[in-house]
Amino acid sequence: MVNVAVIGYGIVGSGVVELISRNRTSISRKTGDEIFVKKILDIREFPGDINQEMFTRDPQDIYNDASIGIVVETIGGVKAAYEFTRRAFETGRHVVTSNKELVAAHGPELLDMAAEKGLSYLFEGSVGGGIPIIRPLNQCLAANEIKGISGILNGTTNFILSKMKNEGEDFATALKFAQENGYAEANPSADIEGHDACRKIAILSSIAYGEFVDCRNIHTEGITGISTDDMEYASAMDCVIKLVAMSRRAGKMIMARVSPVLIKKNHSLANVEDVFNAIVVSGDAIGDAMFYGRGAGKFPTASAVVADIIDIVNHVSRCEKGTWEKKPYNNVIDIGEYVTAFYVRTSVRNSVEAKRFISEVFKGVEFIRLNKPGYDDDLVFITQPCKEKDFYPKVDKLKGIGSIRNVLSVIRFGDGFTNGN
């Protein structure tokens, strides 16, 4: 019999407890052992909950119980989760988590500590929710040199962008709908500003390249500046707009970025809609492999957490020993060195003069027109691929020209990293 303690009885934690109970028979067949949740740590009260006898507010009730072999951390955040995880290792427990923020911040240290203690630290649920991606990277694709990763890693932003594209809703309306229907938090900033996707691509990159990629060094933009007008222009160019997180090995350095991008409708990520996520891994042997599914939610994420528990039970004598080398320097290339093409939408007073000036500043641009009412004052153009550090000074020049009222939108064109534009 294997006893588990769950720290945090929120959406994911309660899902883990329910899934272990509901699927106990099938889990036992897969492990040859029975798995039980013995303790649930949470400072809140849950009157009438069927698991009432398992609840405690005292962490020592877990750490002083020698029968508990696995701790599941699902409280989120960093500070308390970090202390709980360290304490679990110090007292000889394996740890499973879905906490992307903790793994992104302290992954190297916690992996090293687990290895030193002969324990496992598993976090399949921290990146793809119910999509298996970490285990395939560590096992199924282990023979490959991973060249790059790109993906739609946040279901909330993908839902909002899908609603804007398909129903013509503006950003604020789409966000409100997402909140009312449980697809977005009351405070959605981590999602809509790109931070959630940034943490996930940092974790995936650290696994893929075997060295720690600090999320604080990854250039990150969200979707708050995307408008329905941008969606219209994207459609006219046979494109869609997606929030894409991406990374690529570049010699001894790593390229990584999170931002909205315009991608062609035949791109492998273009038709990933609503709350679904997709991750494309490019390996030297396999080429491109795509992983697709629901990236968040109670049971999809709980499924990944319980799978990690099963993996520990099945391989208790072969603990995961993965570690991430921590470089003594910033191993992420500065965003200014990246080369890409840009979509730029401006509002103009005189389109003839504006076109002339834009063509002088940006050589070889392509202008895009919408033959629809309400777009007469817009002037949209696509640049040639250029370094980002050379692009933005040119954009600044446009802002001081009389024939141009304003620069309304700037969006990168194509993912530019892994599998084409």
C-alpha positions as CSV (number, residue, x, y, z in Angstrom):
1,M,0.0,0.0,0.0
2,V,1.3,3.5,-0.9
3,N,0.1,6.5,1.1
4,V,0.0,9.9,-0.5
5,A,-0.4,13.4,1.0
6,V,-1.9,16.2,-1.0
7,I,-0.9,19.8,-0.1
8,G,-3.6,22.2,-1.4
9,Y,-7.2,21.2,-2.0
10,G,-8.0,23.5,-4.8
11,I,-9.1,22.7,-8.3
12,V,-6.1,20.4,-9.1
13,G,-5.6,19.0,-5.6
14,S,-9.3,18.0,-5.2
15,G,-9.1,16.4,-8.7
16,V,-6.2,14.3,-7.7
17,V,-8.0,13.0,-4.6
18,E,-11.1,12.2,-6.6
19,L,-9.3,10.5,-9.4
20,I,-7.3,8.3,-7.1
21,S,-10.5,7.2,-5.3
22,R,-12.6,6.9,-8.4
23,N,-10.0,4.9,-10.4
24,R,-8.4,2.9,-7.6
25,T,-9.1,-0.5,-9.1
26,S,-7.6,0.3,-12.5
27,I,-4.6,2.1,-10.9
28,S,-4.0,-0.9,-8.7
29,R,-3.9,-3.1,-11.8
30,K,-1.3,-0.8,-13.4
31,T,1.0,-0.6,-10.3
32,G,0.4,-4.0,-8.5
33,D,-0.2,-1.9,-5.4
34,E,-3.0,0.1,-3.8
35,I,-2.6,3.9,-3.6
36,F,-4.5,5.9,-1.0
37,V,-4.7,9.6,-0.1
38,K,-4.0,9.6,3.7
39,K,-3.7,13.4,4.4
40,I,-4.9,16.6,2.8
41,L,-3.2,19.8,4.0
42,D,-5.2,23.1,3.5
43,I,-5.8,26.1,5.8
44,R,-9.3,26.4,4.5
45,E,-12.4,24.5,5.8
46,F,-14.5,22.3,3.5
47,P,-17.7,21.6,5.5
48,G,-19.5,18.5,4.3
49,D,-16.6,17.3,2.1
50,I,-16.6,13.5,1.8
51,N,-12.8,13.5,2.6
52,Q,-13.3,15.4,5.9
53,E,-11.4,12.9,8.0
54,M,-8.2,13.4,5.9
55,F,-7.9,17.1,6.4
56,T,-5.2,18.8,8.5
57,R,-3.9,22.3,8.9
58,D,-0.6,21.1,10.4
59,P,2.2,20.2,8.0
60,Q,3.8,18.1,10.7
61,D,0.9,15.6,10.5
62,I,2.3,14.7,7.1
63,Y,6.0,14.9,7.8
64,N,5.7,12.9,11.1
65,D,3.8,10.1,9.4
66,A,6.3,7.5,8.3
67,S,3.7,5.7,6.2
68,I,3.4,8.6,3.7
69,G,5.8,8.1,0.8
70,I,4.7,10.6,-1.8
71,V,3.7,14.3,-1.4
72,V,1.6,16.0,-4.0
73,E,2.1,19.8,-4.0
74,T,-0.8,21.7,-5.7
75,I,-1.0,24.9,-3.8
76,G,0.6,27.1,-6.4
77,G,2.8,30.1,-5.9
78,V,6.5,29.9,-4.9
79,K,7.4,30.6,-1.2
80,A,5.2,28.2,0.7
81,A,5.4,25.5,-2.0
82,Y,9.2,25.7,-2.0
83,E,9.3,25.2,1.7
84,F,6.9,22.3,1.6
85,T,8.8,20.6,-1.2
86,R,12.2,21.0,0.5
87,R,10.7,19.6,3.7
88,A,9.3,16.6,1.9
89,F,12.7,15.8,0.4
90,E,14.4,16.3,3.8
91,T,12.0,13.7,5.3
92,G,12.5,11.2,2.5
93,R,9.4,11.7,0.4
94,H,9.0,11.8,-3.4
95,V,7.3,14.9,-4.7
96,V,4.8,15.4,-7.5
97,T,3.6,18.9,-8.5
98,S,1.6,20.8,-11.1
99,N,3.2,24.1,-9.9
100,K,4.8,25.6,-13.0
101,E,5.8,28.8,-11.1
102,L,7.8,26.8,-8.6
103,V,9.5,24.6,-11.1
104,A,10.4,27.5,-13.4
105,A,11.9,29.4,-10.4
106,H,13.6,26.6,-8.5
107,G,13.8,23.6,-10.8
108,P,17.6,23.1,-10.8
109,E,17.9,23.2,-7.0
110,L,14.9,20.9,-6.3
111,L,15.9,18.4,-8.9
112,D,19.5,18.3,-7.5
113,M,18.1,17.9,-4.0
114,A,15.8,15.0,-5.1
115,A,18.8,13.3,-6.8
116,E,21.0,13.7,-3.8
117,K,18.3,12.0,-1.6
118,G,17.6,9.3,-4.2
119,L,14.1,10.6,-4.7
120,S,11.9,11.7,-7.6
121,Y,10.6,15.2,-8.4
122,L,8.0,14.9,-11.1
123,F,6.0,17.7,-12.7
124,E,4.2,16.4,-15.8
125,G,1.1,18.5,-14.9
126,S,3.1,21.8,-14.7
127,V,3.3,22.4,-18.5
128,G,0.7,20.7,-20.7
129,G,-2.0,19.9,-18.1
130,G,-3.5,16.7,-19.5
131,I,-1.1,16.7,-22.5
132,P,1.8,14.3,-22.0
133,I,4.9,16.2,-22.9
134,I,7.6,16.0,-20.2
135,R,7.7,12.2,-20.1
136,P,8.0,12.0,-23.9
137,L,10.8,14.5,-23.9
138,N,12.7,12.6,-21.2
139,Q,12.0,9.1,-22.5
140,C,10.4,8.6,-25.9
141,L,12.4,11.3,-27.6
142,A,15.6,10.8,-25.6
143,A,17.5,9.6,-28.7
144,N,17.0,12.9,-30.4
145,E,18.9,16.1,-30.2
146,I,16.0,18.6,-29.7
147,K,16.4,21.5,-32.1
148,G,13.4,23.5,-31.0
149,I,10.0,23.7,-29.4
150,S,7.0,25.9,-30.2
151,G,3.5,25.8,-28.9
152,I,0.2,27.2,-27.8
153,L,0.7,26.7,-24.1
154,N,-2.1,28.7,-22.5
155,G,-5.8,27.7,-22.9
156,T,-7.2,31.0,-21.7
157,T,-5.5,33.2,-24.2
158,N,-6.2,30.7,-27.0
159,F,-9.9,30.7,-26.1
160,I,-10.0,34.6,-26.1
161,L,-8.2,34.8,-29.5
162,S,-10.5,32.1,-30.9
163,K,-13.6,34.0,-29.8
164,M,-12.2,37.2,-31.3
165,K,-11.5,35.5,-34.6
166,N,-14.6,33.4,-34.9
167,E,-17.2,35.7,-33.4
168,G,-15.8,39.2,-33.9
169,E,-15.7,40.0,-30.2
170,D,-13.3,42.6,-28.9
171,F,-10.7,41.6,-26.4
172,A,-12.5,43.0,-23.3
173,T,-15.8,41.2,-24.2
174,A,-14.0,37.9,-25.0
175,L,-12.1,38.1,-21.7
176,K,-15.3,38.8,-19.7
177,F,-17.0,35.8,-21.4
178,A,-13.9,33.6,-20.5
179,Q,-14.1,34.7,-16.9
180,E,-17.9,34.1,-16.6
181,N,-17.5,30.6,-18.0
182,G,-14.5,29.6,-15.9
183,Y,-11.9,29.8,-18.6
184,A,-10.1,32.7,-17.0
185,E,-9.3,33.8,-13.5
186,A,-10.8,36.8,-11.8
187,N,-7.2,38.2,-12.1
188,P,-6.2,37.0,-15.5
189,S,-2.9,38.8,-15.8
190,A,-0.6,35.8,-15.7
191,D,-2.4,34.4,-18.7
192,I,-3.2,37.4,-20.8
193,E,0.2,39.0,-20.3
194,G,2.0,35.8,-21.3
195,H,3.7,34.9,-18.0
196,D,2.0,31.5,-17.7
197,A,3.2,30.5,-21.2
198,C,6.7,31.9,-20.4
199,R,7.1,29.6,-17.4
200,K,6.0,26.6,-19.4
201,I,8.4,27.2,-22.3
202,A,11.2,27.8,-19.8
203,I,10.5,24.4,-18.2
204,L,10.2,22.6,-21.6
205,S,13.4,24.3,-22.8
206,S,15.3,23.3,-19.6
207,I,14.3,19.7,-20.2
208,A,15.0,19.7,-23.9
209,Y,18.4,21.3,-23.8
210,G,19.6,19.9,-20.4
211,E,20.3,23.3,-18.9
212,F,18.3,25.8,-16.9
213,V,16.5,28.4,-18.9
214,D,15.4,31.2,-16.6
215,C,11.9,32.5,-17.4
216,R,13.0,36.0,-16.3
217,N,15.4,36.1,-19.3
218,I,12.7,35.2,-21.9
219,H,11.1,38.1,-23.8
220,T,7.4,37.9,-23.0
221,E,4.4,39.7,-24.5
222,G,0.7,39.1,-24.0
223,I,-2.4,39.6,-26.1
224,T,-3.9,42.7,-24.6
225,G,-3.0,44.8,-27.6
226,I,-4.6,42.5,-30.2
227,S,-7.8,43.9,-31.8
228,T,-10.5,42.6,-34.0
229,D,-9.1,44.9,-36.7
230,D,-5.8,42.9,-36.5
231,M,-7.9,39.7,-36.9
232,E,-9.4,41.1,-40.1
233,Y,-6.1,41.9,-41.6
234,A,-4.7,38.5,-40.5
235,S,-7.6,36.8,-42.3
236,A,-7.0,38.9,-45.4
237,M,-3.4,37.6,-45.4
238,D,-4.5,34.0,-45.0
239,C,-3.2,34.0,-41.4
240,V,-4.4,33.7,-37.9
241,I,-3.0,35.3,-34.7
242,K,-1.9,33.0,-31.9
243,L,0.1,33.5,-28.7
244,V,3.0,31.2,-29.3
245,A,5.8,30.3,-26.9
246,M,8.9,29.1,-28.6
247,S,12.6,28.2,-28.1
248,R,15.4,26.9,-30.2
249,R,19.0,25.8,-29.5
250,A,21.5,28.2,-31.2
251,G,25.0,26.8,-30.6
252,K,25.8,27.3,-27.0
253,M,23.0,29.7,-26.5
254,I,19.2,29.4,-26.6
255,M,16.6,31.5,-28.4
256,A,13.3,31.8,-26.5
257,R,10.3,34.1,-26.8
258,V,6.6,34.4,-25.9
259,S,4.5,36.7,-28.1
260,P,1.5,37.0,-30.4
261,V,2.4,35.9,-33.9
262,L,0.8,35.8,-37.3
263,I,1.0,32.3,-38.8
264,K,-0.3,30.9,-42.0
265,K,-3.6,29.0,-41.9
266,N,-1.8,25.8,-43.0
267,H,0.6,26.0,-40.1
268,S,0.4,23.1,-37.7
269,L,-0.7,25.4,-34.8
270,A,-3.2,27.5,-36.8
271,N,-6.2,25.3,-36.2
272,V,-5.7,24.8,-32.5
273,E,-8.9,26.5,-31.1
274,D,-10.6,27.4,-27.9
275,V,-9.0,26.0,-24.7
276,F,-6.9,23.4,-26.4
277,N,-3.1,23.5,-26.4
278,A,-0.6,22.1,-28.8
279,I,3.2,21.6,-28.6
280,V,5.5,20.9,-31.5
281,V,8.9,19.4,-30.7
282,S,11.5,19.3,-33.4
283,G,14.2,16.6,-33.1
284,D,17.1,15.7,-35.4
285,A,15.8,12.1,-35.9
286,I,12.1,12.4,-35.6
287,G,11.5,15.7,-37.3
288,D,8.4,17.4,-35.9
289,A,6.2,15.7,-33.4
290,M,3.0,17.4,-32.2
291,F,1.2,16.9,-28.9
292,Y,-2.4,18.2,-28.6
293,G,-5.1,18.3,-26.0
294,R,-6.7,20.2,-23.1
295,G,-3.9,22.1,-21.4
296,A,-5.6,22.9,-18.2
297,G,-8.6,22.0,-16.0
298,K,-9.4,20.0,-13.0
299,F,-9.2,16.4,-14.3
300,P,-6.8,16.9,-17.3
301,T,-4.1,18.3,-14.9
302,A,-5.0,15.8,-12.1
303,S,-4.6,13.0,-14.7
304,A,-1.0,14.1,-15.3
305,V,-0.3,14.3,-11.6
306,V,-1.7,10.9,-10.8
307,A,0.3,9.5,-13.8
308,D,3.5,10.8,-12.1
309,I,2.4,9.1,-8.8
310,I,1.9,5.8,-10.7
311,D,5.3,6.2,-12.4
312,I,7.0,6.6,-9.0
313,V,5.2,3.5,-7.6
314,N,6.2,1.5,-10.6
315,H,9.8,2.6,-10.6
316,V,10.5,3.3,-6.9
317,S,13.9,1.7,-7.2
318,R,14.7,3.8,-10.3
319,C,14.1,7.3,-9.2
320,E,14.2,10.1,-11.8
321,K,17.7,11.6,-11.8
322,G,17.2,14.5,-14.3
323,T,19.1,17.6,-13.5
324,W,19.4,21.0,-15.3
325,E,22.9,22.5,-15.6
326,K,22.8,26.1,-14.4
327,K,25.1,28.2,-16.5
328,P,27.2,31.0,-14.9
329,Y,25.9,33.4,-17.5
330,N,22.6,34.3,-19.2
331,N,22.2,31.6,-21.8
332,V,19.2,33.2,-23.5
333,I,20.0,35.4,-26.6
334,D,18.8,39.0,-26.3
335,I,15.6,39.6,-28.2
336,G,17.2,42.3,-30.2
337,E,19.3,39.8,-32.1
338,Y,16.3,37.8,-33.4
339,V,15.4,38.1,-37.0
340,T,11.8,38.2,-38.1
341,A,9.3,40.0,-40.3
342,F,6.7,42.4,-38.7
343,Y,3.1,43.3,-39.3
344,V,2.6,47.0,-38.6
345,R,-0.8,48.7,-38.5
346,T,-0.9,52.5,-38.6
347,S,-3.5,55.2,-38.7
348,V,-2.7,57.9,-41.3
349,R,-3.9,61.3,-42.4
350,N,-2.4,61.1,-45.9
351,S,-1.9,57.6,-47.2
352,V,0.2,58.7,-50.3
353,E,2.7,60.6,-48.1
354,A,2.7,57.9,-45.4
355,K,3.4,55.2,-48.0
356,R,6.3,57.2,-49.4
357,F,7.9,57.8,-46.0
358,I,7.3,54.2,-44.8
359,S,9.0,52.9,-48.0
360,E,12.0,55.1,-47.4
361,V,12.4,53.9,-43.8
362,F,11.6,50.2,-44.4
363,K,12.9,49.0,-47.6
364,G,10.9,46.4,-49.5
365,V,7.6,46.6,-47.5
366,E,4.4,45.0,-48.7
367,F,1.2,47.1,-48.1
368,I,-2.1,45.5,-47.2
369,R,-5.5,47.0,-47.9
370,L,-8.9,46.0,-46.7
371,N,-11.7,46.8,-49.1
372,K,-14.2,47.2,-46.3
373,P,-16.0,50.3,-44.8
374,G,-14.2,51.7,-41.7
375,Y,-10.7,50.9,-42.8
376,D,-9.9,54.0,-45.0
377,D,-7.6,55.6,-42.4
378,D,-5.6,52.4,-41.8
379,L,-2.3,51.7,-43.5
380,V,-0.9,48.2,-42.9
381,F,2.5,46.9,-44.1
382,I,4.7,43.8,-43.7
383,T,8.4,44.4,-43.4
384,Q,11.3,42.3,-44.7
385,P,12.9,40.0,-42.1
386,C,15.2,42.1,-39.9
387,K,16.8,42.1,-36.5
388,E,14.5,43.4,-33.8
389,K,17.1,45.9,-32.6
390,D,17.0,47.5,-36.0
391,F,13.3,47.4,-36.4
392,Y,12.0,49.4,-33.4
393,P,14.1,52.5,-34.0
394,K,12.5,52.7,-37.4
395,V,9.0,52.3,-35.9
396,D,9.8,55.2,-33.6
397,K,10.5,57.4,-36.6
398,L,7.0,56.9,-37.9
399,K,5.5,58.3,-34.7
400,G,6.8,61.8,-35.4
401,I,5.6,62.2,-39.0
402,G,2.6,64.4,-39.8
403,S,1.1,62.1,-42.3
404,I,0.9,59.3,-39.7
405,R,-1.5,59.7,-36.7
406,N,-0.4,56.6,-34.7
407,V,1.2,53.2,-34.8
408,L,-1.7,51.0,-33.7
409,S,-0.2,47.5,-33.7
410,V,3.0,45.6,-34.2
411,I,2.9,41.8,-34.4
412,R,5.7,39.4,-35.4
413,F,5.0,37.5,-38.6
414,G,5.5,33.7,-38.5
415,D,7.0,31.7,-35.6
416,G,10.4,31.8,-37.3
417,F,11.9,29.2,-35.0
418,T,10.9,25.6,-35.5
419,N,8.7,24.5,-38.4
420,G,8.3,27.3,-40.9
421,N,6.4,30.5,-41.3
